[in-house]
Amino acid sequence: MPERMTRHFVWDPLLRIFHWSLVTLFAANALFDDPESSLHRWVGYTIGGLILLRLIWGFTGPRSARFSSFFPTRAGLIRQITDMATGRRRVHLMHTPLGALMIFNLLLTLCGIIATGVMMTTDAYWGIAWVETLHEALVTWAEVSVVLHLGAVLWESRRTGVNLPKAMVTGVKCVPDDAKIEV
């Protein structure tokens, strides 16, 4: 018999558009275009604009988009890790504490990528080896983080019974009725 689910509207349209636009643009810059091309730079500038919009939305948007609503605490991190280790099914309506750490990691890493990318276009830093090395290292770290993020999303979807990728498309989390909800 299928599990009964309760629908919770969580992610607003701007947050979902930001997420999927960032996914598309980052993948395009990392996988498909030439790092020396003007397209690469313009995609980077667009990502920078998206990050700026997300930062503004993180302070002015609806509760689920605000950084203050999902800032991870030590107790929350320990609780989530304990839940994972014991198999307890606690569903977070917004971001989990570990998910919040990943969000902050990705935002900071992308800011570093953008900053070093812009630096490489200036007279002061053009051809400076450490700037390019740092830029490439940050891109690699972002790629590793994305793979970890995808793995964690799939793991948490299976563990909690909540289809997290679908929720990021529709804005609605369907939570099993027997799951404990953490707001």
FIKOLZA-1660 file (N, C-alpha, C; in steps of 0.1 Angstrom, whole numbers, plus 5000, padded with zeros to 4 digits):
% residues 183
   i   px   py   pz ch aa at
   1 5008 4988 5000  A  M  N
   1 5000 5000 5000  A  M CA
   1 5009 5012 5000  A  M  C
   2 5006 5022 4991  A  P  N
   2 5015 5034 4991  A  P CA
   2 5013 5043 5004  A  P  C
   3 5025 5049 5007  A  E  N
   3 5025 5057 5019  A  E CA
   3 5017 5070 5017  A  E  C
   4 5010 5074 5028  A  R  N
   4 5002 5087 5027  A  R CA
   4 5012 5098 5029  A  R  C
   5 5010 5109 5021  A  M  N
   5 5019 5120 5020  A  M CA
   5 5011 5133 5023  A  M  C
   6 5018 5143 5029  A  T  N
   6 5012 5156 5031  A  T CA
   6 5021 5166 5023  A  T  C
   7 5014 5174 5015  A  R  N
   7 5021 5184 5007  A  R CA
   7 5024 5197 5015  A  R  C
   8 5036 5202 5013  A  H  N
   8 5041 5214 5020  A  H CA
   8 5047 5223 5009  A  H  C
   9 5041 5235 5007  A  F  N
   9 5048 5244 4998  A  F CA
   9 5060 5250 5005  A  F  C
  10 5071 5249 4998  A  V  N
  10 5084 5254 5005  A  V CA
  10 5091 5264 4996  A  V  C
  11 5095 5260 4984  A  W  N
  11 5104 5268 4976  A  W CA
  11 5097 5277 4967  A  W  C
  12 5099 5290 4968  A  D  N
  12 5093 5300 4960  A  D CA
  12 5099 5300 4945  A  D  C
  13 5091 5305 4936  A  P  N
  13 5096 5305 4922  A  P CA
  13 5110 5311 4919  A  P  C
  14 5112 5322 4926  A  L  N
  14 5125 5329 4924  A  L CA
  14 5137 5320 4928  A  L  C
  15 5135 5313 4940  A  L  N
  15 5145 5304 4945  A  L CA
  15 5148 5293 4935  A  L  C
  16 5137 5287 4930  A  R  N
  16 5138 5276 4921  A  R CA
  16 5144 5280 4907  A  R  C
  17 5141 5292 4902  A  I  N
  17 5146 5297 4890  A  I CA
  17 5161 5299 4892  A  I  C
  18 5165 5305 4903  A  F  N
  18 5179 5308 4907  A  F CA
  18 5187 5294 4906  A  F  C
  19 5181 5284 4913  A  H  N
  19 5188 5271 4915  A  H CA
  19 5191 5265 4901  A  H  C
  20 5180 5264 4893  A  W  N
  20 5182 5257 4880  A  W CA
  20 5190 5265 4870  A  W  C
  21 5189 5279 4871  A  S  N
  21 5197 5287 4862  A  S CA
  21 5212 5286 4866  A  S  C
  22 5215 5285 4879  A  L  N
  22 5228 5284 4883  A  L CA
  22 5234 5270 4879  A  L  C
  23 5226 5260 4881  A  V  N
  23 5230 5246 4876  A  V CA
  23 5234 5246 4861  A  V  C
  24 5225 5252 4853  A  T  N
  24 5227 5253 4839  A  T CA
  24 5239 5261 4835  A  T  C
  25 5241 5272 4841  A  L  N
  25 5252 5281 4837  A  L CA
  25 5265 5276 4842  A  L  C
  26 5265 5270 4854  A  F  N
  26 5278 5264 4859  A  F CA
  26 5282 5253 4851  A  F  C
  27 5272 5244 4847  A  A  N
  27 5276 5232 4839  A  A CA
  27 5281 5237 4825  A  A  C
  28 5274 5247 4820  A  A  N
  28 5279 5252 4807  A  A CA
  28 5293 5257 4807  A  A  C
  29 5296 5265 4818  A  N  N
  29 5310 5271 4819  A  N CA
  29 5320 5260 4822  A  N  C
  30 5316 5250 4830  A  A  N
  30 5326 5240 4835  A  A CA
  30 5328 5229 4824  A  A  C
  31 5318 5226 4816  A  L  N
  31 5319 5215 4807  A  L CA
  31 5319 5218 4793  A  L  C
  32 5313 5229 4788  A  F  N
  32 5310 5230 4774  A  F CA
  32 5317 5242 4767  A  F  C
  33 5320 5252 4774  A  D  N
  33 5326 5263 4766  A  D CA
  33 5341 5265 4769  A  D  C
  34 5348 5272 4761  A  D  N
  34 5362 5274 4762  A  D CA
  34 5365 5284 4773  A  D  C
  35 5373 5281 4783  A  P  N
  35 5376 5291 4793  A  P CA
  35 5382 5304 4789  A  P  C
  36 5388 5304 4777  A  E  N
  36 5394 5316 4771  A  E CA
  36 5384 5325 4763  A  E  C
  37 5372 5320 4762  A  S  N
  37 5362 5327 4753  A  S CA
  37 5355 5338 4761  A  S  C
  38 5350 5347 4753  A  S  N
  38 5341 5358 4759  A  S CA
  38 5328 5352 4764  A  S  C
  39 5323 5341 4758  A  L  N
  39 5311 5335 4764  A  L CA
  39 5314 5330 4778  A  L  C
  40 5325 5324 4781  A  H  N
  40 5329 5320 4794  A  H CA
  40 5328 5331 4804  A  H  C
  41 5334 5343 4800  A  R  N
  41 5333 5355 4809  A  R CA
  41 5319 5359 4811  A  R  C
  42 5311 5360 4800  A  W  N
  42 5297 5365 4802  A  W CA
  42 5288 5355 4810  A  W  C
  43 5291 5342 4809  A  V  N
  43 5284 5333 4817  A  V CA
  43 5288 5335 4832  A  V  C
  44 5301 5337 4834  A  G  N
  44 5306 5340 4847  A  G CA
  44 5299 5353 4853  A  G  C
  45 5298 5363 4845  A  Y  N
  45 5292 5376 4850  A  Y CA
  45 5277 5373 4853  A  Y  C
  46 5271 5365 4845  A  T  N
  46 5256 5362 4847  A  T CA
  46 5255 5354 4860  A  T  C
  47 5264 5345 4863  A  I  N
  47 5264 5337 4875  A  I CA
  47 5266 5347 4887  A  I  C
  48 5275 5357 4885  A  G  N
  48 5277 5367 4895  A  G CA
  48 5264 5375 4898  A  G  C
  49 5257 5378 4888  A  G  N
  49 5244 5385 4890  A  G CA
  49 5234 5376 4897  A  G  C
  50 5234 5363 4894  A  L  N
  50 5225 5354 4901  A  L CA
  50 5229 5353 4916  A  L  C
  51 5242 5353 4918  A  I  N
  51 5246 5352 4932  A  I CA
  51 5242 5364 4940  A  I  C
  52 5244 5376 4934  A  L  N
  52 5240 5388 4940  A  L CA
  52 5225 5388 4943  A  L  C
  53 5217 5384 4933  A  L  N
  53 5202 5383 4935  A  L CA
  53 5199 5373 4947  A  L  C
  54 5206 5362 4947  A  R  N
  54 5204 5352 4958  A  R CA
  54 5207 5358 4972  A  R  C
  55 5218 5366 4972  A  L  N
  55 5222 5372 4985  A  L CA
  55 5211 5382 4989  A  L  C
  56 5206 5390 4980  A  I  N
  56 5196 5399 4984  A  I CA
  56 5183 5392 4988  A  I  C
  57 5180 5381 4981  A  W  N
  57 5168 5373 4984  A  W CA
  57 5170 5366 4997  A  W  C
  58 5182 5363 5001  A  G  N
  58 5185 5356 5013  A  G CA
  58 5182 5365 5026  A  G  C
  59 5181 5378 5023  A  F  N
  59 5178 5387 5034  A  F CA
  59 5164 5393 5033  A  F  C
  60 5158 5393 5021  A  T  N
  60 5145 5400 5019  A  T CA
  60 5134 5391 5014  A  T  C
  61 5137 5379 5010  A  G  N
  61 5127 5370 5004  A  G CA
  61 5118 5364 5015  A  G  C
  62 5110 5354 5010  A  P  N
  62 5101 5347 5020  A  P CA
  62 5110 5339 5030  A  P  C
  63 5103 5335 5041  A  R  N
  63 5110 5328 5052  A  R CA
  63 5119 5316 5047  A  R  C
  64 5114 5308 5038  A  S  N
  64 5122 5296 5033  A  S CA
  64 5134 5300 5025  A  S  C
  65 5135 5312 5020  A  A  N
  65 5147 5317 5012  A  A CA
  65 5157 5324 5021  A  A  C
  66 5153 5328 5033  A  R  N
  66 5161 5336 5041  A  R CA
  66 5172 5328 5048  A  R  C
  67 5184 5333 5048  A  F  N
  67 5195 5326 5054  A  F CA
  67 5193 5323 5069  A  F  C
  68 5187 5333 5075  A  S  N
  68 5185 5331 5090  A  S CA
  68 5175 5320 5093  A  S  C
  69 5167 5315 5083  A  S  N
  69 5158 5305 5086  A  S CA
  69 5164 5291 5085  A  S  C
  70 5176 5290 5079  A  F  N
  70 5182 5277 5079  A  F CA
  70 5197 5277 5082  A  F  C
  71 5201 5287 5090  A  F  N
  71 5215 5288 5094  A  F CA
  71 5218 5276 5103  A  F  C
  72 5228 5268 5100  A  P  N
  72 5230 5256 5107  A  P CA
  72 5236 5258 5121  A  P  C
  73 5231 5251 5130  A  T  N
  73 5237 5251 5144  A  T CA
  73 5244 5238 5147  A  T  C
  74 5252 5239 5157  A  R  N
  74 5260 5226 5161  A  R CA
  74 5250 5216 5165  A  R  C
  75 5240 5219 5173  A  A  N
  75 5230 5210 5177  A  A CA
  75 5222 5204 5165  A  A  C
  76 5218 5212 5156  A  G  N
  76 5211 5207 5144  A  G CA
  76 5220 5198 5136  A  G  C
  77 5233 5201 5134  A  L  N
  77 5242 5192 5127  A  L CA
  77 5243 5179 5134  A  L  C
  78 5245 5179 5147  A  I  N
  78 5246 5166 5155  A  I CA
  78 5233 5158 5153  A  I  C
  79 5222 5165 5155  A  R  N
  79 5209 5158 5154  A  R CA
  79 5207 5151 5140  A  R  C
  80 5211 5159 5129  A  Q  N
  80 5209 5153 5116  A  Q CA
  80 5219 5141 5114  A  Q  C
  81 5231 5142 5118  A  I  N
  81 5240 5131 5117  A  I CA
  81 5236 5119 5125  A  I  C
  82 5231 5122 5137  A  T  N
  82 5225 5111 5145  A  T CA
  82 5213 5104 5138  A  T  C
  83 5204 5112 5133  A  D  N
  83 5193 5107 5125  A  D CA
  83 5198 5098 5114  A  D  C
  84 5208 5102 5107  A  M  N
  84 5213 5094 5096  A  M CA
  84 5219 5081 5101  A  M  C
  85 5226 5082 5112  A  A  N
  85 5233 5070 5117  A  A CA
  85 5223 5060 5123  A  A  C
  86 5212 5065 5129  A  T  N
  86 5203 5056 5135  A  T CA
  86 5191 5052 5126  A  T  C
  87 5190 5059 5115  A  G  N
  87 5179 5056 5106  A  G CA
  87 5166 5063 5110  A  G  C
  88 5166 5072 5119  A  R  N
  88 5154 5080 5123  A  R CA
  88 5151 5089 5111  A  R  C
  89 5138 5089 5108  A  R  N
  89 5133 5097 5097  A  R CA
  89 5127 5110 5102  A  R  C
  90 5136 5120 5102  A  R  N
  90 5132 5134 5105  A  R CA
  90 5133 5142 5092  A  R  C
  91 5122 5149 5088  A  V  N
  91 5122 5156 5076  A  V CA
  91 5123 5171 5079  A  V  C
  92 5132 5178 5072  A  H  N
  92 5133 5192 5074  A  H CA
  92 5125 5198 5062  A  H  C
  93 5116 5207 5066  A  L  N
  93 5108 5214 5055  A  L CA
  93 5116 5223 5047  A  L  C
  94 5126 5229 5053  A  M  N
  94 5135 5237 5045  A  M CA
  94 5148 5230 5043  A  M  C
  95 5159 5236 5044  A  H  N
  95 5172 5230 5042  A  H CA
  95 5176 5222 5055  A  H  C
  96 5182 5211 5053  A  T  N
  96 5188 5204 5065  A  T CA
  96 5200 5212 5069  A  T  C
  97 5205 5210 5082  A  P  N
  97 5217 5216 5086  A  P CA
  97 5229 5213 5077  A  P  C
  98 5231 5201 5073  A  L  N
  98 5242 5197 5064  A  L CA
  98 5240 5204 5050  A  L  C
  99 5227 5204 5045  A  G  N
  99 5224 5210 5033  A  G CA
  99 5227 5225 5033  A  G  C
 100 5224 5232 5045  A  A  N
 100 5227 5246 5046  A  A CA
 100 5242 5248 5045  A  A  C
 101 5250 5240 5052  A  L  N
 101 5265 5241 5050  A  L CA
 101 5269 5240 5036  A  L  C
 102 5263 5231 5028  A  M  N
 102 5266 5230 5014  A  M CA
 102 5262 5242 5006  A  M  C
 103 5251 5248 5010  A  I  N
 103 5247 5260 5003  A  I CA
 103 5257 5272 5005  A  I  C
 104 5261 5273 5018  A  F  N
 104 5270 5284 5021  A  F CA
 104 5284 5281 5014  A  F  C
 105 5288 5268 5015  A  N  N
 105 5300 5264 5008  A  N CA
 105 5300 5268 4993  A  N  C
 106 5289 5264 4986  A  L  N
 106 5288 5267 4972  A  L CA
 106 5287 5282 4969  A  L  C
 107 5280 5289 4977  A  L  N
 107 5279 5304 4975  A  L CA
 107 5293 5310 4976  A  L  C
 108 5300 5307 4987  A  L  N
 108 5313 5313 4989  A  L CA
 108 5323 5308 4979  A  L  C
 109 5322 5296 4975  A  T  N
 109 5331 5291 4964  A  T CA
 109 5329 5298 4951  A  T  C
 110 5316 5300 4948  A  L  N
 110 5313 5307 4935  A  L CA
 110 5317 5321 4936  A  L  C
 111 5316 5328 4947  A  C  N
 111 5321 5341 4949  A  C CA
 111 5336 5342 4946  A  C  C
 112 5343 5332 4952  A  G  N
 112 5357 5331 4949  A  G CA
 112 5361 5329 4935  A  G  C
 113 5353 5321 4928  A  I  N
 113 5355 5318 4914  A  I CA
 113 5353 5331 4906  A  I  C
 114 5342 5338 4909  A  I  N
 114 5339 5350 4902  A  I CA
 114 5350 5361 4904  A  I  C
 115 5354 5362 4917  A  A  N
 115 5364 5372 4920  A  A CA
 115 5377 5370 4913  A  A  C
 116 5382 5357 4913  A  T  N
 116 5394 5354 4906  A  T CA
 116 5392 5355 4891  A  T  C
 117 5381 5351 4886  A  G  N
 117 5378 5353 4872  A  G CA
 117 5379 5367 4867  A  G  C
 118 5373 5376 4875  A  V  N
 118 5373 5390 4872  A  V CA
 118 5387 5395 4873  A  V  C
 119 5395 5391 4883  A  M  N
 119 5408 5395 4885  A  M CA
 119 5417 5392 4873  A  M  C
 120 5414 5380 4867  A  M  N
 120 5422 5376 4855  A  M CA
 120 5420 5385 4843  A  M  C
 121 5409 5393 4843  A  T  N
 121 5406 5401 4832  A  T CA
 121 5412 5415 4834  A  T  C
 122 5418 5418 4845  A  T  N
 122 5423 5432 4848  A  T CA
 122 5438 5432 4844  A  T  C
 123 5442 5444 4842  A  D  N
 123 5457 5446 4839  A  D CA
 123 5465 5442 4851  A  D  C
 124 5460 5445 4863  A  A  N
 124 5468 5443 4875  A  A CA
 124 5471 5428 4878  A  A  C
 125 5461 5419 4874  A  Y  N
 125 5463 5405 4877  A  Y CA
 125 5463 5396 4865  A  Y  C
 126 5463 5402 4853  A  W  N
 126 5464 5394 4840  A  W CA
 126 5477 5387 4840  A  W  C
 127 5477 5373 4838  A  G  N
 127 5489 5366 4837  A  G CA
 127 5496 5362 4850  A  G  C
 128 5490 5366 4861  A  I  N
 128 5495 5363 4875  A  I CA
 128 5491 5348 4878  A  I  C
 129 5501 5340 4880  A  A  N
 129 5499 5325 4881  A  A CA
 129 5490 5322 4893  A  A  C
 130 5492 5328 4904  A  W  N
 130 5485 5323 4916  A  W CA
 130 5470 5326 4914  A  W  C
 131 5466 5337 4907  A  V  N
 131 5452 5340 4905  A  V CA
 131 5445 5329 4897  A  V  C
 132 5452 5325 4886  A  E  N
 132 5447 5314 4877  A  E CA
 132 5446 5301 4885  A  E  C
 133 5457 5298 4892  A  T  N
 133 5457 5286 4900  A  T CA
 133 5446 5285 4910  A  T  C
 134 5444 5296 4917  A  L  N
 134 5433 5297 4927  A  L CA
 134 5419 5295 4920  A  L  C
 135 5418 5302 4909  A  H  N
 135 5405 5301 4901  A  H CA
 135 5403 5286 4898  A  H  C
 136 5412 5280 4892  A  E  N
 136 5411 5266 4888  A  E CA
 136 5408 5257 4900  A  E  C
 137 5415 5259 4912  A  A  N
 137 5413 5251 4924  A  A CA
 137 5399 5253 4929  A  A  C
 138 5394 5265 4929  A  L  N
 138 5380 5268 4933  A  L CA
 138 5370 5261 4924  A  L  C
 139 5372 5261 4911  A  V  N
 139 5363 5254 4902  A  V CA
 139 5363 5239 4905  A  V  C
 140 5375 5234 4907  A  T  N
 140 5376 5220 4911  A  T CA
 140 5368 5217 4924  A  T  C
 141 5370 5226 4934  A  W  N
 141 5363 5224 4946  A  W CA
 141 5348 5225 4944  A  W  C
 142 5343 5234 4936  A  A  N
 142 5329 5235 4933  A  A CA
 142 5324 5223 4926  A  A  C
 143 5332 5217 4917  A  E  N
 143 5327 5205 4910  A  E CA
 143 5326 5193 4920  A  E  C
 144 5336 5192 4929  A  V  N
 144 5335 5182 4939  A  V CA
 144 5323 5184 4948  A  V  C
 145 5321 5196 4952  A  S  N
 145 5309 5200 4961  A  S CA
 145 5296 5196 4954  A  S  C
 146 5295 5199 4941  A  V  N
 146 5283 5196 4933  A  V CA
 146 5280 5181 4934  A  V  C
 147 5291 5173 4931  A  V  N
 147 5289 5158 4932  A  V CA
 147 5285 5154 4946  A  V  C
 148 5291 5159 4956  A  L  N
 148 5287 5156 4970  A  L CA
 148 5272 5160 4972  A  L  C
 149 5269 5172 4967  A  H  N
 149 5255 5177 4969  A  H CA
 149 5245 5168 4962  A  H  C
 150 5248 5164 4950  A  L  N
 150 5239 5155 4943  A  L CA
 150 5238 5141 4950  A  L  C
 151 5249 5136 4955  A  G  N
 151 5249 5124 4963  A  G CA
 151 5240 5125 4975  A  G  C
 152 5242 5136 4982  A  A  N
 152 5235 5138 4995  A  A CA
 152 5220 5140 4992  A  A  C
 153 5216 5147 4981  A  V  N
 153 5202 5149 4978  A  V CA
 153 5196 5135 4975  A  V  C
 154 5203 5127 4967  A  L  N
 154 5197 5113 4964  A  L CA
 154 5196 5105 4977  A  L  C
 155 5207 5106 4985  A  W  N
 155 5207 5098 4998  A  W CA
 155 5195 5103 5007  A  W  C
 156 5194 5116 5009  A  E  N
 156 5183 5121 5018  A  E CA
 156 5169 5118 5012  A  E  C
 157 5168 5118 4999  A  S  N
 157 5155 5115 4993  A  S CA
 157 5151 5101 4996  A  S  C
 158 5161 5092 4995  A  R  N
 158 5158 5078 4998  A  R CA
 158 5156 5075 5013  A  R  C
 159 5164 5082 5021  A  R  N
 159 5163 5080 5035  A  R CA
 159 5151 5085 5041  A  R  C
 160 5146 5097 5037  A  T  N
 160 5134 5103 5043  A  T CA
 160 5121 5100 5036  A  T  C
 161 5122 5095 5023  A  G  N
 161 5110 5093 5015  A  G CA
 161 5105 5106 5009  A  G  C
 162 5113 5116 5009  A  V  N
 162 5109 5129 5002  A  V CA
 162 5117 5131 4989  A  V  C
 163 5110 5133 4978  A  N  N
 163 5116 5134 4966  A  N CA
 163 5122 5149 4965  A  N  C
 164 5134 5151 4969  A  L  N
 164 5140 5164 4970  A  L CA
 164 5142 5171 4956  A  L  C
 165 5146 5163 4946  A  P  N
 165 5147 5170 4932  A  P CA
 165 5134 5175 4927  A  P  C
 166 5123 5167 4929  A  K  N
 166 5110 5171 4925  A  K CA
 166 5106 5183 4933  A  K  C
 167 5109 5184 4945  A  A  N
 167 5105 5195 4954  A  A CA
 167 5112 5208 4948  A  A  C
 168 5124 5207 4943  A  M  N
 168 5131 5218 4938  A  M CA
 168 5126 5223 4925  A  M  C
 169 5119 5214 4918  A  V  N
 169 5112 5217 4905  A  V CA
 169 5098 5223 4908  A  V  C
 170 5090 5217 4917  A  T  N
 170 5077 5221 4919  A  T CA
 170 5075 5231 4930  A  T  C
 171 5084 5231 4940  A  G  N
 171 5083 5240 4951  A  G CA
 171 5076 5233 4963  A  G  C
 172 5071 5221 4961  A  V  N
 172 5063 5214 4971  A  V CA
 172 5071 5201 4975  A  V  C
 173 5072 5200 4989  A  K  N
 173 5077 5188 4994  A  K CA
 173 5065 5179 4999  A  K  C
 174 5065 5167 4994  A  C  N
 174 5055 5157 4998  A  C CA
 174 5062 5148 5009  A  C  C
 175 5057 5150 5021  A  V  N
 175 5063 5144 5033  A  V CA
 175 5054 5132 5037  A  V  C
 176 5060 5120 5039  A  P  N
 176 5053 5109 5045  A  P CA
 176 5047 5113 5058  A  P  C
 177 5034 5109 5060  A  D  N
 177 5027 5112 5072  A  D CA
 177 5033 5107 5085  A  D  C
 178 5041 5096 5084  A  D  N
 178 5047 5091 5096  A  D CA
 178 5060 5097 5099  A  D  C
 179 5065 5106 5091  A  A  N
 179 5078 5112 5094  A  A CA
 179 5077 5124 5104  A  A  C
 180 5087 5125 5112  A  K  N
 180 5088 5136 5121  A  K CA
 180 5093 5148 5113  A  K  C
 181 5086 5160 5115  A  I  N
 181 5089 5171 5107  A  I CA
 181 5097 5181 5116  A  I  C
 182 5108 5186 5110  A  E  N
 182 5116 5196 5117  A  E CA
 182 5114 5209 5108  A  E  C
 183 5110 5220 5115  A  V  N
 183 5107 5232 5107  A  V CA
 183 5119 5240 5106  A  V  C
% end
